[in-house]
Amino acid sequence: MSYEKKRLAVPDMKVMQPVRLRAGSRKRIMPARGGRRLKNDCQQAYTPDDQCAFYRKHQRWQTSMTYQILNDDGLPMDSHAELDTSGITLFSRGGSTAKGNVSNAEYGPALRLLLRRIVSARLPFDRAWVDSLDVQRLPIEQRIILSSGELDAEGSSAFTLMSRRMKLVGQGAGRTGGNSTKKIRIQFAADVKLSELESALRTIQVQEDVRSAERLPAETFRGVTAEHVWNAVEKLRQPNFRHAYGPSIDFDLITNAEERFPPKAVFGLAATEALGYEILPKHFSGGRGTPCFRILESAGFAIVAKGEESRPIVVPESPDDRSWTEGKPRLVAHLRKERASGLAQAKKDWFVRTHGKLFCERCGMDPVVIYKGAHGAACIEVHHHSVQVEEMAESHSTRLEDLQCLCANCHRVEHRLLKLALNRRVDSVPLES
């Protein structure tokens, strides 16, 4: 039975392992042993319909091959595509001319040639749509850039239509500009033998790594905040949480509890929450100087090389803190939790998203107004208030809702009140006879 022709029976609760096969192969996809689940929220159950949808979504991966397009003189162009029996996926143009790292630089000329060759070979063109990751959340009907009957003999009119419509796909209301060199899918109305496609479209199969074509631009990740990073770390703390990222090789992200997590996994999960669609390892790179590491470090987390020891949080930081925590392990734990890696910035991001700005929850002081500028926000600190310190076990998991945003003065007052309350409890304990 071929997965190309019939709906497969799906084993319970397994993810199917994509495997690239030679053209024409009829090998069935089998479930990967211990495979990871597909959905972002790994606490959800998976129905048979979900898993059959996985087959339908990914089945062209199994027989698609990467090709380079030849010009009319038979010379390879800087343009790559995947071919399969049901259509063509043309990779987007990426990189920067200024930086000298452009990929698929001849996207436009290659698309013109493909359209003309599709008509010349009388291939059963059906429609074309934008297939870039950031718009895959939209129904295909909202991503169509060329329909059956709009493909002209020379492909020039169709190219103009596609370029104009491509800019509008995923574009917010009132926005202008847009990208006319996105990843697109050209779908056929009927299957075509791969050998016929190779000949008609004049392509050559390549073995080079073109994964960078699927990397998202750095500006895509500007919306990833410290709150998203904190939530990602909280997910990874759950023993049964599964994700699409492997163990780290060169670096570790360190928490205040000396936990070590793969930086790419943390960032990928944070970006998935921020952007609203699944971000996989192929969509960004890690390492020193990358947007991934810069965002993680700006969120308050340390990233160290494998085997390198972490730098512990220094507690207390002020003479007042030192005096009232001396000999009181629970109070030291209180300060450690308030100053946990990433926690303060995550709370502030959450607070701004909820209330629109930072202000002191005790006295109402707006630091931007008082200090006449955004720099005034530096005086807002984070205080743990929901759980009494004496009831807070060392393993207590802090939620952002458990915290308050206070100005520095009110924060000091809260600590003094906490000290007085604890001293009264100590004084009220009867001495043993």
N, C-alpha and C positions, 0 to 999 in steps of 0.2 A: 504494500500500500504506500503511495507517495503522498507526502505532505503537500505537494504542489497541487494535487487534484482533490484530495479528500480531507475532511476534518478529522484530526487525530483524537484518539482517546487520551485523556490527560491524567497522569498519575496524581494521587492526592498530594496537595500542598508542596509541590516541588517547582523549582524554577528550571526552565529548559536551558541547557548550556549551548549558546551559539557556537557552531563549528563551521569554519569555512571549508567548503567541499569543491572538488573539481567540477568544471562545467558538465552538466548532464548527469551528475551523480544522483542516485535515488536513495541514498542512505537516510534512514529515519533519524530524527532528533530524539535523543534519549535524555531523561532527566539526569542532571548532574548530582553525584552523590554529595549530600550535604550542601546542595546548592542554596544560594541566597535568594530571598524573596525579592519580588520586583518592585513593590510599592515603597514609597518613601516612609510611610508610617508603618513600621514593622510590627505594630501591635494589632493591626487589623487582620481579619481572616481573609482567605482567598477562596473565591468560589470557582467552580469549573469554568464559568463564563470568563472570569478574569484570566484564567490560564489559557483558554482557547484564544482570547484576545492577544495574549502574549505571542502565540504562534503566528497569528495573522499579522501582527505588527512587525515581527522580526523574521518572518520566513524568507524574505528576499536576501537577508544576510547570508543565508546558507549557500546560495549559488552565485552571489554577486562577486565580481572580480574587479580590481582596480586597473584602469587603463589610462594611457596618455593619448591625447587626440593628435592626429597628424594633419598638417596643412595640405594644400593642394599639390605641393611639391614633394610630399611624402616625408617631410621633416617633422620631428616631434615638437609640439607646442607646449608652452608652460601652462597647461590646463589638464586637470585630471577629472575622471568621472568613474563611477561604478556602473557596470552593465549587468543586467540580469534579464531573464527571459520576458519579464513584464515591463521593462522600461530602463530609463537612464537616470542616475543621480549625479548632477554636475556639482562639484565642490565649489564653494565660494572663493572669491578673491580675498586674501588676507595679508596681514603684515603692513609694513610701512616702506614707501620708496626711500624716504629720508634715512631710515635705519638700514636699508639694504636687505630686508628680510621678507620681501614680497613673495607670496605663494600664489600660484594660479594667476599670474599677471596677465595672461592672454584670455581671460574669462570671456570678454565680449566677442572677440573674433571667433573663439571656439564655439560659442553658443550660436552665432550666425551660421557657421559651417554645419553644425549638427542639425539645425532646423532645415537648412537647404538639402542636406543628405537624407533626412527623414522623408521629405517630399519626393526627392529623386528616386529613392528606393521603394516608394509606396509602402512604407511601414505604417501599421495601423495606429496612427496617432489618436489619442483620446483627449488628454488634457494635461496641463502642467500647473504645478503649484509650488509655493515657497515651502521648503522643508528644513529651514534652519531651526536650531533647537529652541530659540527664544519664542517662536510662534507655534510650536507643535501643540501647545495647549489649546489652540484654536481649531475649530472644525475645518476639515479640508475645504469645504465650500467657501469659507471666508479667506482661504489662501490661494484660490485659483487665480492664475495670471494669464492663462490662455486656454480656450475651450475648443472642442472639436468644431471644425468649420472655419476657424480663424487663422489657420496656418496657410499662408500664401505660397506660391510656387518658389519664390526666391528666398522666403523666410525673412525678408527685410521688414515688412510691415508687422509680422508677428514679433520680431525682435523688439521693435519700438513699443508695441503694446505691452510686452512682458516687462521691459525695463521701466516703463511708466507705472504699471500696476504694482510691480515688485516693491517700489518705494513706499507704497501706501499700506502694505500688509503689516499689521501690528503697530501702525502709526497711531499715536494718540490724537484725540480731537484737537484741532487747532494747531497742530505741529506741522512744520514744513521740512523740506529736505528729504532724507531717506537714502537707503542704500540700494543701488540697482545691480549689485554683483553678489547676491545672496545664493546660498545653497538651494538648488531647485530639483524637483522631481518631474521628469517627463514620463507620463504613463501611457502604455499602449492599450488598445481595446482588446487585443488578443495576444497570446504568447508568441514570441519569435525565437527561433533557435539562436543560441548565443553565437555560434559560428557565423550565422547570417548577419547578426548585428555587427560583429567585429569587421566583417567585410564591407557592409553597407556604410558604416559610420567612419571607416578608415581609422582604426585605433590599434594600439599595441598594448599588450599586457605588461604591467610593470610590477616589480617586487619592492620598490622603494617604500619607505615609511611616509605616508601622507597624513598621519594622525594630526599633525599640526593644523591641517585644514579645518579640523573640527574644534580647535581651541577658540574660546570666546574672547572678544576684545576685552582689554583690562577695564574699560569704562563700564562694562556690564556689571561688575562687582562693586560699584560705588555704593550701592544700597545695602551692603552687608555691614551690620552694626555690631557693637559689642554685645547687645542683647541677643542677636542671632548666634554669636559665637558661644555665649554662655549657655544658651539652650542646647546647642550641639554637644557641648561637654556634658551637660546633664543627661542627654540621651546615651552617650557613650558610657556613662557610669552604670547604666542598666545592664546587668549580666546577660540578658537574653536579647539585647538589641542587635540586629543584624544590619549590615550595610554593604555597599559595593566596593569598599576600599580595603586594601590589604594592609599588612603591618608596615610600619615605617622602616626605612632602610638606613637613612643618614641622620635624621633629626627626630627629636621628641618634643612635644609640647608638655610643659610641666605645670601642674596645679600646686596650690599651697599645701595640699595634702600629700605631696610627693607622688601624685599619680602621673603616669606618662601615657600620652595618647599620640597617635599618628597625626601630624599637623594637617596633612591633606584631607584626612577623614573629617577632622573638626571643621576645616574650612568648607569642604564639599557639602556637609550637612547644613552648615550655617547659610551657605549660598542657596541651597535648595529651599530653605524656609524663606529667605529674603526674596527670591525671584519667583517662587511659586511653581517651578518645574524642576525635574530631577537633574542635578549636576553630577556628572560622573568624572572619574580621574582624567579621562582624555580631554575634558573641556578646559583644563587650566594646568599650569605647571607650578611646582613648589620650589623651594630653595631660597637662599639669601637674596634679598633684593627684589623678589617677586611680589606682586600685589597680594598673593595669598599670605605670605609671611608678614608683610607690612601690616595688613589688617589684623592678623592674629596678635601681633605684638602691640599695636595701638589699642587693642581691646584689653590689654593688661596682662597678657600671658607671656611667659618666657619660653623661648625655643632654644634648645641646646643640642649640640652634636651628640650622637650616640656615644654612651659611655661617659659623657661629661656630667659632673655633679651639678645639681640645681643650686641656686642661691636662695637660702631660706628667707622668709619674711622676717624683718627685724621688728620685734614687739617687746616692749612698747616703744613709741617714737618720741614722746615728750616727757619732761620731768613730772608733769601732773599724772600722766598715764602710769609712769614708773612707780609713783608713790602709792597709788590706789590699787595697783595690781600686784604689788610685791607680796609674795607668799600666797597668792590666790590663783591657783591654776585655772579655775573656771573663768575668771575675768580675763586672763591671758587668752584663753580659748575664744572668749567673746571678741576681743580685739582681732585675733587672727581671722575670725569669720568675717568681721567687717572689712578687713583688708585682704580678703581672699583674692587670688589672681582673677582678674576680669570681673569681679562681682560689682565693684563700685561703678565702673563705666557702664556695665550692663544695666544696672538699676537706673542710672541717669538717662540712658537711651530710652528705656521703658517709660520713665517718668515724662520725658519730653513728648514721646509718642502719645501718651495718655492725656497729658494736660496741656500740651502745646508749648511749654517752656519750663525752665527750672525755677523753683522758688523754695523757700524754707517752709516746711509743713508745720513748724511750731509757731513762728512769729509772722509768717507770710511775706518775709522780705524777698523782693525781686532783685537779685544781684545785678542784672543788666541795667535796671533803672538806677539803682543806688550808685553803681560804679561807672555808669554811662558807657557801657560797651559789653560785648560778649565775653571779654576777659574776666568780668566780674563773676562768671559762673564758677571760677576756680575756688571760691569760698564755700561752695555747696559740698557737703560731705555726706557719707552714707552711714546710717546708724541702724543696728539690729534692735527691733523693739517688740516683735510679736511674741517671742518665746522668752520667758524669764531665764536669766543666765544660769541660775541654780538648777533649772530643769533641762538645760540644754546639754545633751550628751555630746561627746566628742564626735560621734558619727552622725549628728543631726544634719539633715539636708536643708540648706537654706533656699527659700523661694524668694523671688524678687518682691513679692507682695509682703514678705516679712520685714522689709527694710523701709526706712524713712530717709527722705532727703532733707537735711538740716543745714543751716548756716553754721559756720565754725563756732560761733558763740553758743548757740542753742545746743550744739553737739557736746560742748564742754559741760554745759549745765546738765544735760541728760546723764552724762557719765558721773557727775558729782551726786546727782539724786540717786543713781544706782548704787554708788558707794555708800551713801548714808543709809539707804534701805537695807543693804547687806550688813552694815555695822549694827543696825538695830536688831536684826535677826540673830546676829552673833551674841549680842548683849542679853537677849531674852532667853537664851538657852541656859537652863539651870546647871550649876556646877555639880559634878558628881561628888558625893560625900566619901 
